[in-house]
Amino acid sequence: MTPRSLQIVGLGMATLDVLLRLKDMPTWDHGTRLSDFSLQGGGPVGTAMVAAAKLGSRVGFISTVGNDIAGELKMRSFHEVGIDLSHLVQRDIPENQVVIVYVHAETGERVFSGITRFGDTQIKPEELDRAYITSADYLHLDGYHSAAAMEAAQWMRAAGKTVVLDGSKTSGPVGQHLRQLVRHVDVLISGSGFVQGLTGEPDLRVALEAALDHGPRIVVQTEGADGAYTVTRGPTGVEERFHTPAFACNVVDTTGAGDVFHGAYIVGLLHGWDVRQTARFAAAVSAIKCTRLGGRAGIPTFEETQVFLEKAGAPEGWEAGAANSADGITQRR
């Protein structure tokens, strides 16, 4: 794949996820049995890029990888969907981005445990190739490789290209680096609490609109079972405000639901869809993903997503060229 042919370049975290599905957590006194187990690649941008590639986009990915079997395993799903890894940075140390993911067997909720030295070897700006990054239409970031992410975002903006940021779920103030990075972002898609932590506004709807003043033209915040909330900026101020309810599905694991939503959202933008149709498509991809264990095993193809949407039918209040949806998941009882 030549740089000129890329549509999306991702720069961010890539992990090896060790997924353990169980009803009760073990203690030092009592072990527990697992109902399922899986080894899969993970990480916000890493998983988003696998989703985008599986949905038919031409994708490149930049991150670090260790020199051992764990590093090989975490890169497997990138190879399987044809992602360009020509600018991957290999470190001559054992893989350190390994995460144990405990998945609750009844709810699909999860808890993460990472290695202490997680992230010790981030990419430096001088290790980036500006021409490679700006050859793509979209750059997707999660704030990892922090100095490199800032540099890459500025290059893309200077080239007139689009920068998308994964704002992770947070329960407090957004850190200074991410706060600065948002200034160079066109599309902010965040987890619960991010826009409140960014703006200092406790009310979600107020915070969403205030987040537009920080730079993005589209702000989406996902709220799990409550769906997603979107605002967009127009020439004279806020242009659109809408809530998109969740799709119902049989939830097995919510790991990677937001990451997959982000990758699918960029695919929708590449298709030229409006934000409502794009959100509905991303919601469908994310819902399907949640029906299998792990962040990547359940990612559907474009055709599978279209079938899912056709079966779901048009939501109430549907208008031509528009859609309501979210990456939040409502479990069917």
C-alpha positions, 0 to 999 in steps of 0.5 A: 500500500503506497502512502498516496492511497491511504485514507486514514492514518492512526497514531496511538495505542496498540495493546495485547488484551488478555480477556477473561470472562467471569462471573466473580472476581478471584481473591487471594483466598478463592479462585474462580472459573472462567466462562471464556478466554481470548487473546486479541489486539486492543487499544483505542486507535489500534482497534479503531483502525482495525474496524475502519479497515474491516469496513473497507477503508485503506488504513495505516497505523503508527505505534510501537511494538516489542521484540517478543511473542506478545508483540507479534500477537498484538499485531496479528489483527492488523495484518489480517485486515491489510493495515499498512505497518510500514511506519511501525516503530519496533523497540528492542525490548519485550512488549509492555502494552499488555492489558488483562481485561476482566469481563463480567459474564452477566453485564459485559462491563469490564475492568482493566489491569496494565503492566507497571512499565506500560508506555515507557517507550512512546514514539518521539516526533522525530520518528514520524514521517510527515509526508506519510501522515499527511498523505491520508485524508484523516488522522486518528489520535488518542493522545498516546505518544503525546508529543508525536500526536501533537506534532502530527495533528499540527501537520495535518491541520496545516495540510488542510486535512482532518484530525479526529481525537478519541477523548477517553472516559474520565471522571475528573479534569482533562489533563493539560496535554489533551486539553492542548491537543483538542485545539488542533482537532476537527472531530472530538468523540469522547467517552462519558465525562470528557467534555465536562472535564474539558470545559468545567461545565457539569451539565452534559448539554452545556458542556458539549456546546462549550467544547466547540469553543475549544476547537472541534467542529463536531463533538460527540460524547457516548454515554453507554446505555443512554446513547450518544449526544452530538453537537456541531458548529456552523458558520454562525454558532451551534448548527446541530444538537441531537441525541442518538439512542442505543441499539438493542443487542445481546451484550457479551462484552463492551470492550472496545465499543467506543474504539470501534465506534470511532473507526466506523464514524471516520468511515462514515465521514469518508463516505460523505454521509451527514453526521446523523447517518454517520452516527447511526452507522457507527452505532450499528458497528459498535453494537454488533461488536458487543455480541462477542468477547473482545474488542476486535473479534466481533467487528463486522464487515460493511455488508454485515452492518448494512444488513443489521441496519436494514433489519433494525429499520428506520428509527422514530422521527427518521427523515431522508438523509438522517439517522439517530443512533449511538455507540451506547448499547442497550441489552435486550432482556 
